[in-house]
Amino acid sequence: MGSCAFLMPPASIRFIREGDYNRKAAMAMAIPGVVAVLIAAFIVKSLPLDILRWLVIVVILYTSIVMLRAAYSKSH
């Protein structure tokens, strides 16, 4: 993850100079990202560890169910 973080700025210079990226999509991901960081900094940080653990388990289960349903719906 760290090597990817260090790789992305120099690799993206070419795309930014050529305008070869979707600006609307980039802004659509950047703005909610700032909100998510603020939520994590102020709300998630103050949650008790047990609640946070169960919240992570619920998110993982939900994501896995959605992905499995999508995989099975395309294969049949």
trRosetta pair geometry for C-beta under 8 A, 3 or more apart (Angstrom, degrees):
i j d omega theta_ij theta_ji phi_ij phi_ji
1 4 5.8 -55 -150 36 31 111
1 5 6.5 34 151 -21 64 106
2 5 5.5 -53 -149 34 34 113
2 6 6.5 25 156 -12 66 105
3 6 5.8 -57 -148 41 34 106
3 7 6.0 35 152 -24 66 112
4 7 5.5 -57 -141 38 32 114
4 8 6.3 43 161 -37 66 101
5 8 6.3 -42 -146 15 27 114
6 9 7.6 -54 -168 24 34 100
7 10 6.9 -78 -166 49 40 95
7 11 5.6 25 155 -15 78 126
8 11 5.7 -70 -137 46 28 108
8 12 5.7 21 170 -21 69 115
9 12 6.2 -63 -140 36 23 105
9 13 7.3 44 158 -45 58 90
10 13 6.0 -30 -159 -6 38 116
11 14 7.4 -51 177 22 42 103
12 15 5.3 -59 -159 43 60 111
12 16 5.8 59 145 -24 85 105
12 21 8.0 9 -156 -49 97 151
13 16 5.8 -60 -147 38 30 109
13 17 6.2 29 157 -19 67 108
14 17 6.0 -56 -147 36 27 110
14 18 6.3 7 162 -1 64 113
14 20 7.7 -22 129 39 77 127
15 18 6.2 -66 -141 49 27 99
15 20 4.8 -104 -145 69 70 94
15 21 4.9 65 161 -40 117 111
16 19 7.5 25 -176 -74 29 38
16 21 7.1 -19 -81 14 51 128
21 25 7.9 -116 162 62 83 107
21 26 6.2 57 136 -47 119 129
22 25 3.9 41 105 20 121 114
22 26 6.4 162 92 -18 64 84
23 26 5.5 -55 -146 36 33 113
23 27 6.3 27 158 -14 67 106
24 27 6.0 -58 -148 40 29 105
24 28 6.1 31 152 -22 65 111
25 28 5.4 -54 -142 38 32 115
25 29 6.5 24 158 -13 65 105
26 29 6.2 -62 -152 39 28 102
26 30 6.1 24 154 -20 66 113
27 30 5.5 -55 -134 38 34 110
27 31 6.0 30 170 -19 69 106
28 31 6.9 -44 -133 32 21 104
28 32 7.3 8 167 2 52 109
29 32 6.8 -67 -152 47 29 98
29 33 6.0 38 153 -32 64 115
30 33 5.4 -60 -151 31 29 120
30 34 6.9 31 156 -22 64 98
31 34 6.1 -49 -157 26 33 109
31 35 7.0 29 148 -11 62 104
32 35 5.3 -54 -151 40 44 115
32 36 6.1 49 150 -25 72 103
33 36 5.5 -51 -146 34 32 113
33 37 6.5 35 154 -20 64 101
34 37 5.8 -51 -151 32 32 111
34 38 6.6 30 151 -16 63 105
35 38 5.7 -57 -152 37 33 111
35 39 6.4 35 150 -20 67 105
36 39 5.6 -51 -146 36 34 113
36 40 6.2 33 154 -18 66 105
37 40 5.7 -54 -147 39 31 110
37 41 6.1 30 155 -21 66 109
38 41 5.7 -54 -141 36 30 111
38 42 6.2 -3 170 7 66 113
39 42 6.8 -76 -140 50 20 87
39 43 5.2 -32 -171 30 65 121
39 44 6.5 63 136 -16 75 101
40 43 7.3 -52 -90 53 12 80
40 44 4.6 -28 -137 35 53 130
40 45 6.8 79 157 -35 56 88
41 44 7.8 44 0 45 16 90
41 45 6.0 -3 -171 -13 28 132
42 45 6.7 -22 -95 34 5 110
42 46 7.1 -13 166 -5 43 116
43 46 6.4 -77 -159 38 24 100
43 47 7.1 36 150 -39 64 99
44 47 5.6 -39 -156 5 40 118
44 52 6.7 94 -167 -115 83 112
47 51 5.0 -116 178 84 109 116
47 52 4.6 130 103 -59 124 96
47 55 7.4 -12 158 0 164 145
48 51 4.9 84 64 11 86 104
48 52 6.9 -160 91 -6 42 91
49 52 5.6 -57 -144 41 33 113
49 53 6.2 39 156 -25 67 105
50 53 5.7 -52 -148 32 29 114
50 54 6.6 22 156 -11 63 105
51 54 6.0 -58 -149 40 32 106
51 55 6.2 36 151 -23 65 108
52 55 5.5 -53 -145 35 32 116
52 56 6.5 33 155 -19 64 103
53 56 5.9 -56 -153 35 29 110
53 57 6.5 30 150 -18 64 106
54 57 5.4 -50 -146 36 37 115
54 58 6.3 40 154 -21 66 102
55 58 5.8 -52 -148 34 30 111
55 59 6.5 30 153 -17 63 106
56 59 5.7 -55 -148 37 32 111
56 60 6.3 31 155 -18 66 107
57 60 5.8 -56 -147 38 30 110
57 61 6.2 28 156 -17 65 108
58 61 5.8 -56 -145 39 29 110
58 62 6.2 30 157 -18 65 108
59 62 5.8 -55 -145 38 28 111
59 63 6.2 27 158 -17 64 109
60 63 5.9 -57 -145 39 28 110
60 64 6.2 25 158 -17 64 109
61 64 5.9 -58 -144 39 28 108
61 65 6.3 28 158 -19 64 107
62 65 5.9 -57 -148 36 28 109
62 66 6.4 25 156 -16 64 108
63 66 5.9 -56 -147 38 30 109
63 67 6.2 26 157 -16 65 110
64 67 5.8 -56 -143 40 31 109
64 68 6.1 30 158 -18 66 108
65 68 5.9 -55 -144 39 28 109
65 69 6.3 29 157 -18 64 107
66 69 5.9 -55 -147 37 28 110
66 70 6.4 27 155 -18 63 108
67 70 5.7 -55 -147 37 31 111
67 71 6.3 31 154 -20 65 106
68 71 5.6 -53 -145 36 32 111
68 72 6.2 24 159 -12 66 108
69 72 6.0 -59 -143 42 29 104
69 73 6.1 28 159 -22 65 110
70 73 5.9 -55 -141 35 27 110
70 74 6.6 21 161 -14 62 109
71 74 6.3 -65 -154 38 27 105
71 75 6.4 16 156 -15 64 114
72 75 5.8 -60 -140 39 33 107
72 76 6.2 12 168 -6 69 113
73 76 6.7 -66 -141 43 25 97
